[in-house]
Amino acid sequence: MTVNEQTLQSLYEDMVQWRRRLHQHPELSFQEHETSRMIADLLDSWGLEVRRGVAGTGVVAKLIGDLPGRTIALRADIDALAIQDAKDCTYRSSVPGVMHACGHDGHTAQLLAVARYYSLHRNETAGTRVFLFQPGEEVLPGGAIRMIADGALEGVDAIYGIHLWSPLPYGTATTRPGPFMATPDEFEIEITGKGGHGGLPHESRDALVTGASLVVALQTIVARSVNPLDAAVLSVGRMAAGSANNIIAASCKLSGTIRSFNKEVRALVRKRLEEIVKHTCEMHDCEYGLQYFEGYPPVVNDEREADRVLRIIADTLPGTVSGPCEQIMAGEDFSYYLEQKPGCFFFVGAGNEEGSSAPHHHPRFDIEERAMLHSAKLLIAVANDSASELLE
């Protein structure tokens, strides 16, 4: 079954409308009640078998084609981020402090279009399509593991997912076999010293200075403890201390992220983090508390499925970047699905052609909406190719 370009093109305006509606009314992780209702109502109106309330606010829908074939799952994440939308456009977020700053609105809209496409071509569809609209991708431990626990992958033979990616220009798409995206661990450190007068520092134990020393010391982990041939990142993203310019800070809070691809490097970085926090705080005569949160596993694409995707990208989008691409240190809970079923996660370029798009998780983030057509076309082509294997 080839992709019917006319049907897909006819769905573009709907895709844009759905995406902009979601962009104007974003909902945080596991609070996607109206988003979920909109998705489920549309799927139900197209005659799909719909399950609501999966993993709390997720939706799973099934369409059984008229021809024999395998069961293929396609996934979109539906949650927004706690970021104030700074764009000046008609579809700017109407919810203060919440916006779709990562493209999940586009993911949802394009998967809705794919579901609608199959509902119009059921008689030509081989096998079964399962559509996963997943909540809570942006917060640990993520919604994927809860979707799996609620039976979202039962009977599924393979699974695929797409991320609209603004660093890639419109008109491109790519992925890679094996390890693709990193494990995103997080940590929080609270340092407790003794506050006092800024002019009498000898009577205090400065938690801010301790925190500053710790920020610098933690940078040596990747630089001096990790093999340069292995990939790892440690970033302190937040530091809060002090209340006035003449008061020694009694406490200091730090938080950050650690990214890696293999278990050995992950364990090493965590061990060195714990050692450096302990000894730095002891050196400054401060107490501390450390919390470490293990993130998603790395996204590891099935090699055979990644080769399939790369082949279909080359056939479907001639002239595009067909990969394999480099590894990326961003994390994704699609990894949990890939631990259960063969599949592939891939990127579709959604940046503007001038290369000036705002990055993901930025207040001015936006996508080139035409990229949703590429995503939908690729998802359909990959699913059709995978589902028809039994017929070959």
LINPEVEN-V720672 format. One record per backbone hydrogen bond with DSSP energy under -0.5 kcal/mol. NH is the residue of the N-H (numbers start at 1). CO is the residue of the C=O. E is the energy in kcal/mol with one decimal. If there is no record, write none. Layout:
nh = [NH,NH]
co = [CO,CO]
e = [E,E]
This chain:
nh = [5,8,9,10,11,11,12,15,16,17,18,19,20,21,22,23,24,25,26,31,33,36,37,38,39,40,41,42,43,44,45,46,46,47,48,49,50,51,52,53,54,56,57,58,59,60,61,62,63,65,65,66,67,70,72,72,73,74,75,76,78,80,81,83,86,87,89,92,94,96,98,99,101,107,108,109,110,111,112,113,114,115,116,117,118,119,120,120,121,121,124,125,125,127,128,129,130,131,132,132,133,133,134,134,139,142,143,147,148,149,150,151,152,154,156,157,158,159,160,161,162,163,165,166,168,170,171,172,173,174,178,180,181,182,182,183,184,185,185,186,187,188,189,190,191,191,192,193,193,194,196,198,200,203,204,205,207,207,210,211,212,213,214,215,216,217,218,219,219,220,221,222,223,224,225,225,226,230,233,235,237,237,238,240,242,247,248,252,253,254,255,256,257,258,259,260,261,266,267,268,269,270,271,272,273,274,275,276,277,278,279,280,281,282,283,284,285,286,287,289,291,293,294,299,300,301,301,302,306,307,308,309,310,311,312,313,314,315,316,317,320,322,324,325,328,335,336,337,338,339,340,340,341,344,346,347,348,349,350,350,351,351,355,361,362,365,368,369,371,372,373,374,375,376,377,378,379,380,381,382,383,384,385,386,387,388,389,390,391,392,392]
co = [3,4,5,6,7,8,9,11,12,13,14,15,16,17,18,19,20,21,23,28,31,32,33,34,35,36,37,38,39,40,41,42,43,44,43,62,48,60,50,58,58,53,55,54,133,51,131,49,129,63,127,122,125,387,70,128,158,130,160,132,134,27,99,81,363,363,87,89,24,94,95,81,99,103,104,105,106,107,108,109,110,111,112,113,114,115,116,117,117,118,121,121,122,67,70,63,72,61,74,130,59,131,76,132,136,139,136,143,144,145,146,148,147,151,153,71,71,342,73,344,75,346,348,164,165,351,349,169,321,347,301,299,299,328,330,260,182,183,258,293,256,291,254,289,189,252,287,191,250,205,248,246,197,200,201,194,205,249,206,207,208,209,210,211,212,213,214,215,216,217,218,218,219,220,220,221,221,227,259,257,235,255,255,253,251,244,196,191,240,189,238,187,235,185,233,183,231,262,263,264,265,266,267,268,269,270,271,272,273,274,275,276,277,278,279,280,282,281,192,190,188,186,292,181,298,178,299,343,302,303,304,305,306,307,308,309,310,311,312,313,317,320,175,175,180,332,333,334,334,335,336,337,337,159,161,174,163,172,165,168,165,168,352,101,359,362,350,367,368,369,370,370,371,372,373,374,375,376,377,378,379,380,381,382,383,384,386,387,388,388,389]
e = [-1.1,-2.2,-2.8,-1.9,-0.8,-1.0,-1.4,-2.4,-2.5,-2.3,-3.1,-2.8,-2.5,-2.3,-2.3,-2.3,-2.0,-1.1,-0.5,-2.3,-1.9,-2.5,-2.1,-2.5,-2.3,-2.8,-2.6,-2.0,-2.4,-2.6,-2.0,-1.0,-0.6,-1.5,-1.9,-2.4,-0.6,-3.0,-0.5,-0.6,-1.8,-1.4,-1.1,-2.6,-2.1,-2.1,-2.1,-2.3,-2.5,-0.6,-2.8,-2.2,-2.3,-2.3,-0.6,-2.8,-2.8,-2.8,-1.8,-2.9,-2.3,-2.5,-2.9,-1.9,-2.8,-0.6,-0.6,-1.4,-2.5,-0.6,-1.9,-2.3,-1.4,-2.1,-2.4,-2.3,-2.6,-1.9,-2.2,-2.0,-1.8,-2.5,-2.6,-2.6,-2.3,-2.0,-1.2,-0.7,-0.8,-0.6,-1.3,-0.5,-1.2,-2.9,-1.4,-2.8,-2.6,-3.1,-3.2,-0.6,-3.0,-0.6,-3.1,-0.8,-0.6,-1.5,-0.6,-2.2,-2.5,-1.7,-1.5,-1.9,-2.3,-1.4,-2.1,-2.9,-1.1,-1.8,-2.0,-1.8,-0.6,-2.3,-2.8,-0.5,-1.2,-2.2,-0.6,-1.2,-0.7,-2.3,-1.9,-3.3,-1.1,-1.0,-1.5,-3.1,-0.5,-1.0,-2.3,-2.6,-2.0,-2.5,-3.1,-2.5,-0.5,-3.4,-2.8,-0.5,-3.4,-2.3,-1.0,-3.0,-1.7,-1.7,-1.8,-2.2,-0.6,-2.2,-1.7,-2.3,-2.6,-2.5,-2.1,-2.4,-1.8,-2.6,-2.6,-0.8,-0.8,-1.5,-1.4,-0.5,-1.2,-2.8,-0.6,-2.3,-1.2,-2.5,-2.2,-2.6,-0.8,-1.5,-1.9,-2.5,-0.7,-1.2,-2.8,-1.9,-2.6,-2.8,-2.0,-2.0,-2.5,-2.1,-2.7,-0.9,-0.7,-2.2,-2.5,-2.3,-2.7,-2.0,-2.3,-2.6,-2.4,-2.4,-2.1,-2.8,-2.5,-2.0,-2.5,-2.5,-2.1,-2.0,-2.3,-1.4,-1.4,-3.0,-2.6,-1.8,-2.8,-3.3,-0.6,-1.5,-0.7,-2.4,-0.6,-1.9,-2.8,-2.2,-1.8,-2.4,-2.7,-2.2,-2.3,-2.8,-2.0,-1.9,-3.0,-2.9,-2.2,-0.8,-0.6,-2.1,-2.6,-1.4,-1.4,-0.7,-1.6,-1.1,-0.7,-1.1,-2.6,-1.5,-2.1,-2.8,-1.9,-2.8,-2.1,-0.7,-0.7,-2.7,-1.7,-3.6,-1.0,-2.1,-2.4,-0.9,-2.1,-1.7,-1.2,-1.0,-2.4,-2.7,-2.4,-2.4,-2.7,-2.3,-2.4,-3.0,-2.5,-2.6,-2.2,-2.5,-2.7,-1.6,-1.2,-0.6,-1.7,-0.6,-1.4]
